[in-house]
């Protein structure tokens, strides 16, 4: 009988940072069986969220300012396999806890540094508060649809984007570094700047294709409105009254997509539906409401969402609907929704495979016993707080000889000075291999669609994997979800089209699988089995395969919701994000994809990297599972905890929120908006420094409104731990941080945080797209990615590469089992 081990069993991880990001990263490693020791500074204020962040770890209180206790931390660091450091730049060096002091590459230590900003950035040396980083990355200006269109004051969000995305990418990087250790016998230092981690989630919002058709605008506005009217309104924004803004909001509501909207139901609750321009889901939505046949008889049509007719009456091209047909659909849907309670509509529409949810609070999410039964949430007994309802294990890995452990409560051992795990076996050292991308030689078949799965595939390509995207012969989702999103998430891949509903298609796939390491998909169980990519089917062809499934609602134990469809906005609505960003009466979308999708994709990358580590340790292949539900919880981790006495409800919320308090918030100066941050307890000193009469938001706001950024920066510089950072828009960042694709720039990872590249694109438009600056290895290269290809562009060459003869490949094309393109796609981005 083969002994079963945890994926990261025996791996020693030391977290020496006190920030959230490092604690999130180490938690995700601990959840897979790593022995994690976390250094806690004396007198740390306890919070309920500590029960989540500290679980599966051993906490050791060490004062790093004391030489005797610092030596204990140094000893632990020198004997660790992974060190996670989340301090201000230079702090670890001064303490002797930097990578070089702990032994460098030859020691085998994987060192992951999580600074606020990258080397060379103007903000590198400043105190990088959560809000400071978000202000510098467009979070407060561009997540809100109204803010992005109209400008005006920034909107604060309590969602900790920097720590959540820095944490997940820190975990993915540590797992990648461990795989590099098993391949080279060497450690390596990595840097994951939190600002760049946030930008990884903003990639679709900051991307630009110059001159692209208006149907790809979000919100879906006419080109003249978005390119002419809105810029004029932005210029005069300070003169617009609340009534003016209300009229703009009314206009946006009238131009909403009928299949991507919230509707009030008979009980006054909102139902959010997300089925825009999807062939089957949009039809099922209208049929379940009982209005599909009616609108067709009235003159609407249900043609392909790739149609370029622009007839104005195609229910599957919402952006092109005429005002009459848009209003007709919105009105009829709203009327029908008023006839039943929200939960009844939710059940009926989910049964019809429509992505919907009742809009609810985080407290309601945590109380959902169906989510609890599926392992999406768990009850964990904590010595201090008792039973705490919180997020379940974020990633589940199962194999013949490896499996994820149960989640365990935190434990403290203040006298701990050595590891309980024996040292890992040291692989043979290979300097040559270290100079190659860490995932070089790993082949990935990516069957996923929309954003989360494809983003995972793209990230694996950044690390050097050969990623092959496999599409069906006919797309179900429209061009916005397939081609426009793909501009970012399908970079660096080759593209194949196979009909896996045919025996010939399955036979071709079997040949491709023989040389494949990882299969990635986001199909429901029944659909995956139907096309031959369920885990047990893959293992029958390639026993050591690693397969990763991203579902919408699945937890560690699956659950009743596991086979229900959903997308990022649905999980925002279900998990409390929309209400937190707005209000119960007016929930607001917290950006497109930047909240849940990319987070879930990076969870998949982390799980795949950890499964590859387990395989490198001789544990064979495994089945990796995560979901949008787990991503939705991780991105708002401070609020995903509750007890019978304490519920998540006290954080700042709404579209008029400006911060967490006087010492952490957004303020308007004479020359623009800034984020001002100081240490807890220093609010009075901050107010005095700024000549404010009281340490309150209103008093400080009044004091700074006539000052310039430079003046405030100079005054605040005398206060330790305080910083002032301008609030930037994505348009500003794009204009300042873009290089030309044809320029020769060999040092593009060391010029500050984030970087974009502008150049020709297969779409025919000049594209400006983020470069992958979020993970920065010191030695192993990150791959610069080729633009996303046309669907099926590489079908023939990859089939030949997989061992099929020219005659066999020709036959697959003749019988329709393989194709080099979608028949409905006349232009890369349909007009």
Buried (B, 14 or more C-beta within 10 A) or exposed (E): EEEEBBBBBBBBBBBBBBBBBBBBBBBBBBBBBBBBBBBBEEEEEEEBBBBBBBBBBBBBBBBBEEEEBBEBBBEBBBBBBBBBBBBBBEBBEEBBBBBEBBBBBEBBBBBBBBBBBBBEBEBBBBBBBBBBBBBBBBBBBBBBBBBBBBBBBBBBBBBBBBBBBBBBBBBBBBBBBBBBBBBBBBBBBBBBBBBBBBBBBBBBBBBBBEEBBBBBBBBBBBEEBBEEBBEEBBEEBEEBEEEBBEEBBEEBEEBBBBBBBBBBBEEEBBBBBBBBBBBEBBBBBBEBBEBBEEBBEEEBBBBBBBBBEBBBBBBBBBBBBEEEBBBBBBEBBBEBBEEBBBEBBBBBBBEBBBBBBBBBBBBBBBBBEEBBBBBBBBEBEBEEBEEBBBBBBBBBBBBBBBBBBEBEBBEBEEEBEEBEBEEBEEBEBEEEBBEBBBBBEBBBBBBBBBBBBBBBBBBBBBBBBBBBBBBBBBBBBBBBBBBBBBBBBBBBBBBBBBBBEBEBBBBBBBBBBEEBBBBBBBBBBEEBBEBBBBBEBBBEBBEEBBBBBBBBBBBBBBBEBBBBBBBBBBBBBBBBBBBBBBBEEEBBBBBBBBBBBBBBBBBBBBBBBBBBBBBBBEBBBBBBBBBBBBBBBBBBBBBBBBBEEEBBEEBBBBBEBBBBBBBBBBBBBEEEBBBBBBBEEBBEBBBEBBEBEBBBBEBBBBBBEEBEBEBBBEBBEEBEEBBBBBBBBBBEBBEEBBBEBEEEEEEBBEBBBBBBBBBEBBBEBBBBBBBBBBBBBBBBBBBEBEBBBBBBBBBBEBBEBBEBEEEBBBBBBEEEBBBBBBEBBEEBBBE
